[in-house]
Amino acid sequence: MVKHIVTFQLTGTPQERLEVARRFKAALEALPEQIDVLQSIEVGINQNPDEQWDVVLTAFVPTMADVAIYAKHPAHVAAAALLAGHKAARACVDYEA
């Protein structure tokens, strides 16, 4: 199994960032029903105002090849598009668990 962990830093006021994060979270949590290789996904919105990162996700897929399938899937692309104009930074780690 591969864990695909991504964290996002968003732009805007705290309220704007929270609104975008909530929409993004809802879209991501719907993906397991739409993408066969996506076994599950966890999405968290940062609640610590002293930290810079706003959203983190952990997606679980069978293989590294499935990470690419997940990334290119139209439903994932649509979810990622919700961050257009709001993403300041992104960091990602993929590893076999």
C-alpha positions in Angstrom: 0.0 0.0 0.0 1.2 3.5 -0.8 0.4 6.5 1.4 0.2 9.7 -0.7 0.4 12.7 1.8 0.0 16.2 0.6 -0.2 19.5 2.5 -1.4 22.8 1.2 -0.8 26.4 2.2 -3.6 28.7 1.0 -3.8 32.4 0.3 -6.4 34.9 1.5 -7.9 35.9 4.9 -8.3 33.2 7.5 -12.0 33.1 6.7 -11.4 32.8 2.9 -8.8 30.1 3.5 -11.2 28.2 5.7 -14.0 28.4 3.2 -11.8 27.1 0.3 -10.4 24.4 2.6 -13.9 23.2 3.5 -15.0 23.0 -0.2 -11.8 21.2 -1.1 -12.2 18.7 1.8 -15.7 17.8 0.7 -14.6 17.3 -2.9 -11.7 15.1 -1.8 -13.8 13.0 0.6 -16.1 12.1 -2.3 -13.3 10.7 -4.4 -13.1 7.1 -3.2 -16.6 6.5 -4.7 -15.4 7.8 -8.0 -11.8 6.5 -8.3 -11.4 2.7 -8.2 -7.7 2.7 -7.2 -8.3 5.1 -4.3 -8.9 2.8 -1.3 -9.5 5.7 1.2 -8.6 9.3 1.9 -8.3 11.3 5.1 -8.5 15.1 4.9 -7.8 17.5 7.7 -8.1 21.3 8.0 -5.5 22.8 10.3 -7.0 24.2 13.6 -3.7 25.6 14.9 -3.5 29.3 14.0 0.3 29.3 14.8 1.0 27.0 11.8 1.2 28.0 8.2 -0.3 24.9 6.4 -4.0 24.9 6.0 -5.0 21.4 4.6 -3.5 17.9 4.7 -4.6 14.8 2.9 -3.6 11.2 3.1 -4.7 9.0 0.3 -4.3 5.3 0.3 -3.7 3.4 -3.0 -2.3 -0.1 -3.8 0.8 0.9 -5.8 3.0 3.9 -6.8 1.5 3.5 -10.3 -1.9 4.0 -8.8 -0.8 7.4 -7.5 -0.5 8.6 -11.1 -3.9 7.1 -12.0 -5.5 8.9 -9.0 -3.7 12.2 -9.9 -4.9 12.2 -13.5 -8.5 11.1 -12.8 -11.0 13.7 -13.9 -12.7 13.8 -10.5 -9.4 14.5 -8.8 -8.5 17.1 -11.4 -11.8 18.8 -10.7 -11.2 18.7 -6.9 -7.7 20.2 -7.3 -9.2 23.0 -9.5 -11.0 24.3 -6.4 -7.6 25.6 -5.2 -7.0 27.6 -8.4 -6.0 31.1 -7.3 -5.8 30.1 -3.6 -2.8 27.8 -3.4 0.4 29.4 -2.0 2.4 26.2 -1.6 2.1 22.4 -1.8 4.3 19.6 -0.4 4.0 15.9 -1.1 5.4 12.6 0.1 4.6 9.2 -1.3 5.8 6.1 0.4 5.0 2.4 0.7 3.6 1.4 4.0 
